[in-house]
């Protein structure tokens, strides 16, 4: 279904994404929404700690994960049926209203766990439809040849929001407590709505199928999964993403915390290592945003996954903080490069009619399944030590690169010129 809020943009020759006002409006909306998300999580964690015990605060912070994981595939169906812009606008509107309502409630009464838990539950539910729609929207605002550059710009927006969101949230808490931080988050999310409404959408193949018979949502979901399974590139690409993220998440979350503690680097040292990773990932996004295309994308992504897995395994054996920051920078660069290339291939190789569902499956694989490795990594580190677990995780991650190298369709995949 086509979004119809603004007349469609003419399908003219591709304009460079970084010079396209339409893409820049989308980028501004996405950045504002991500900033609002970052501030929201700071406000939620602060309010939860103030209202209950650390254990209760942890439960509140994790409440959103379940609906996000369970409903994500349905969110992809919704994005493809209703149009991604409508879904994104509705999602940001609901999130803005909910956050501002909780800000007003906390200002008038006091912190309580139930409103915070309900807000987290609502946020997770809305995220389940927001994330697939966000992934499906770029194909409707720019030409196919610019989608890789847009993927790089999106990665930069995520990094910038992550860097700026924490101090903004801390400033809101310092000035007016959790109510002020929630209000700031709501206002930032609100900025995205008029920008999204002003987007001009390109017609895509299949948008004119007005007379086509309507199917059920379940049939659409099954059809999307069948489409991915039968695709010569998307199916192995999903497997490569799953293996890469499953081997990557444990060491770079639980493992890094324990590594910093045992090396005596402390929280500040861990922060420097994470900063190195973030800088490397940001540089990879910048590379794709500037170049717009990397030749032989499938092959480059495969070798980046393999090289990154070697760096992950080596991180456990670096004795000095400076060396660890350097290795983390390399991991971030390689993981960021493979990540933006995989995302760009998902964008450019998918049939636009299935893009919401394709994005949903990729999100479930990356954000839903990969975190399951964290408790296993923590238990294994306690039993076998840091080195063996980092090496094992690196081997799992490297299998993603092996899959990409062994499947001809994925190894030879190219981004459009």
N, C-alpha and C positions, 0 to 999 in steps of 0.2 A: 504494500500500500504506500502511496506517495504522500509525504507531508505537504500540506497546502496552505500553510500560514502566510508565506511570502511567495510571489510568483517565482517559478523556477528560473535559475540562471541559464543563459544560453550556453549550449555545449560548443564553445569555441576552442581555439587552439590553447593548449595548456599555458597558463601564466605561472611563472615560478612561485612556489607556495609562499616564500618569505616576502613576496611583493604583492600578494593577492589579498585585498581587503577582506574578502570573504573568509579566507583561511585565518587571517589575523584576528578577526572577530571571534572565530571559533577558538583560537588559541587563548585569547583573553578570557573567554568564558570558562574554558577548561582550567586555566591557571587559577582564576578566582575561585572556582569550585574546589580545586585541590588545596588551595590555601585555607579555605573554610574548613575542609576536612581536617587538616593538620591542627588548626586552632581548636576545633571541636574535640579532638582526642586529648589535647592538653587539658581543656576545660573539664572533660568527663573524668579523666584520671584524678585531677585535683579535687573535684567535687566528691567523687566516690571515696577518696582517702579521708576527706573531712567528715563524711557522713557515716563511715563504718570502719571496720577493721581492714587491715591489708588483705586478708583472705577474701572478705566481702568485696572489696574494691576490685580484686582480680577477677571475681565472678562477673561483676558488672562490665568490666572491660572485655570479657570474652563472650558475652551474651550475643553480640552481633555476628559472631562467626558461624553459628549453626544455620540461621535462616539464609545467610549469604551463600553457604555451600549447598544447602538443600534446594534452594529456589533458583540458582543461577541458570540452569538449563531452561527453566521456564521463562526466565527473563530474556534469554536469547530468542525464544519463540515470539514473545511479546514484541521485541524490537523489530523482528522481521514482519510481523503481522500489522502493526500499527505505524511503523516508520520510526527510525531511531531518534529523530529530533523531538517528536511528540513525547516519547518516553523519557528522554533526557530532561526536557523542560518540566514535565510532570514530576520527575524524581527530584530535581533541584528545588522545585516549588514546595513539595512536601517536606523535604529536609529543612529548608529555610523556615517554614512555618513551625515545625516541631522544635527546632533549636531555639527559636525566639520565644515560643510558648514556655519551654523549660526555663529559659533565662528569666522571664517574667515571674514564673512560679517561685524560683529560688530567691528572687529579689523581694517578693511579697511575703514569703514564709521563711523557709530555711532549707538547708540541704537534707534530702531524704533519698534512701536507696531505691525505692520503688519508682519514682519518676525517672531516675537515671537509668534504671534497668529497662524500663519501657522505651525510653528514648534510644538506648543502644539496640534493643530489639527492632524498633522501627527503622533505625539507620541500616541495620544489616539486611532487613527485608527490602528496603528501597535500593540499596547497593546491588542486590541481586538482579534488578532490572536495569539499573543505571550503567553498570560496567559493560554488559554486552552492547547496549545502545551506543555508548561512547566509542566502542570499537567499530561499530558499523557506520557511524556518521561521516568520517572523513571521505569515504568513497562517494558521498553525495555532495561534497562541497568543492572538490577539486578533481583534476583529471588523473587517470591511472598512473601516468608518468611521474606525478608529484607525490604519490602516496608514501614512498619511501622517505622523502624529505619531511613530510608531515609526521611520520613516525619518529624521526629524529627530533623534531620540534616538540612533539608530545613528551618524549623522554626528558628533554631539557626542562619542560614545564614541571614535570614530576620532581626532578632534582631541585629546582628552584623553590618549589612549594615546600619540599621537605626541609630545606635550609632555612627559609624565611618563616615557615609556619611555627616552629618551636619558639623562637624569640617573640613573635607576635602574640602567641598564646600566653607566654610568660608575662608579657607586658600587660595583657588584659587582666590576668589574675592579679598582678601587682597593683593595678589601678583600681579595680573594683571587684576582685574576687571572681568566683566561678560565674556569677550572673553576667558580669561584664565580658568575660571571655566567651561565654555562649552567645551573647548578643553580637560580639564581633564576628564570630563564626557565621552566624545567621546572615549578617549584612554582607559578608564576603560571598557567600553562596548566592545571595540575592542578586549580586552584580551580574552573575552569569545568565540570568533569565532573559533580560532584554537583548543581550548580545545574541543569544541563541534564537530568539524570535526573529531577529533581523537577518539571519542567514538566508542566502539564496541557494536553493538546492538544484543540482543537475539531474536531468532525467536519466534513469538507468534502464538497462534491458529488463523487461518484465514489468515496468511500471504501468504499462498500458493494458495489462491483463485484467481489465475490469469485468469481463464476462466469464472469467475462469471460475470453475466451481469452488466453493469455499470448503475447506477441510477443517477437521477438528484440531485443537491445539496439540493433542497427543499425536495425531498423524503428522503434524508439522515437526514435532520433536523427533519422532522416529525417522521421518524423512531426512532431517538434518543430520542425524547420526549415521544414517545409511549413506548420505552424500559424502561425509568425511571418510567413512570406512572404504568407500570405493574410489576415492581420489588418490591418484598415484603419488602425489606430493604431500597433501595435507595429512593423510593417515600416518606416514612415517614421521612427518614433522611433529605431530602431536606426541608420538612416542619419544622422539628426541627431546622435546621440551620437558616431558614428564621425568625422564631419566636425569636430565641436566639439573632441573630444579630440585628433585628429590635428593640428589647428592650434594647440592649446593647449600640448601637451607640450613641443615643441621650444623655444619662447621661454622657457618657465618653468623649463627645466632647463639645457640647454647655453647658450641665449641669455643667460639671466640671469647665468651665471657670467662669460661674456665681457663682458657689459655692465658688471658691477661692476669687472672688471679694467681696462677701457678708461676708465671714469670715475674710477678711482682710489679707489673706495669700499672695496676690500679685502674680505676674508672677513667682517669684522664688518658692513660695509654690506650685503653680500648677505644676511647673517643677518637684518638688520632688514627688508629687503624681503620675505623669506620669512615673517617673523613677521607683517608686514602682510597678506600673502595669507592666512595661516592664521587670523588674527583675523577677517578678512572672511568666510571660509568657515564658521568656527565660528558667527558671528552669523547667517548664513543658516540653518544647521541649528537653531540655537536658535529662530529665528522659526517654523519649521515645527513644532518640538517643542511650543512654547507655543500657537500658534494651532490646530494640528491640521489645518488646511486653508487653502489659498489659492484663492480663486475664479478661474475661467478659467485653470486651471493650464497648459494647452497654450499659450495666448496669452502668458501671463506668462513661461513658459520660453523661448519663441521670442524675445521682446524682450530677455530677460536675456542670451541667447546673442549676439544682435546687439550690444547695448550693451557686453558684455564683450569682444567682438572688437575694437571701436573702442578700448577701453582698452588691450588688448594691443598694438595697433599704436602707440598713443601712448607706451607705456612706453620705447621705444627713443629717444625724442626729449626725455625729461625730463632736464635737466642736473644737478639737485641731488638729493641723497639723500632729503631730506625729501619732495620732490615725488614721487619714485619710490615711497617707502613709501606715500604717499597713493593713488597710482594702483594699487599692488599691493593695497591694502586694498579698493579699488573692484572690481578684478578678482576678488579672492577672494569678495567679497559676491555679485557677479553670477554667477560661475561656480558658487559654492556653491548659490545659489538655483536656477539651472537644473539643477544636478546632483541636488539633493534632490527637485526636482519631477519630473525624468525618472525617478529611482528610485522615487518614489511612484507614478507612473503605471504603471511596469512592474509594481509590486506589485499595484495595484488593478484594472488592466485585463486581466491575464492570467488565463486559466483555471487554477485551482490545480493541476490535473493536469499542467500544462506548466510550472509556475513554476520548477522547477529548471533545465529546459532553456532557458527564457527568460533566467534569470539568467546561465547559462553563456555564452550567445551575447553578452549585454551585457558580460560580463567579458572575453571574448575580444576584442571590438571595442574596449573601453576599455583593458585592461591588456596585451593581446597585440599589437594592431595599432598603437596610438598611439605606443608607444616607438620604432617603426621610423622615426618622423619625426626622431629625435634625430641620427643620423649625417648625414641629409640637411641638417638645419638647420645643423650644425657646418660641413659642407663649403660650403654656400651662403653662410654668414657670411664664411668665409675668401675666397670669390670675389667677393661683391657687397657685403659690409658689413652692419652690424647693421640699419640702418633698412629697407632693402628686404626683408630676410628677415622681420623682425617684421611688416611690413605685409602681405607675402604670406601668412604664417601666420595673421594676423588675418582675411584674406579667406577662407581655407579654413575657419576657425572660424565666420565669419559665414555661410557657406553652410549650416551646420547650422540656424541661425536662419531662413534663407530657406526651407529645406525645411519647417520647422515652421509657418511662416506660409502656405505655398502649399498644403499638404495640409489640406483642410477637416476631416477626422476628427481630426487631431492638433491643429490650431489650436483646435478647439472642445472638446477633451478636458477633462473635469472630474474632480476627486477626489470620492469619495463623501462625503456629509455625515455 
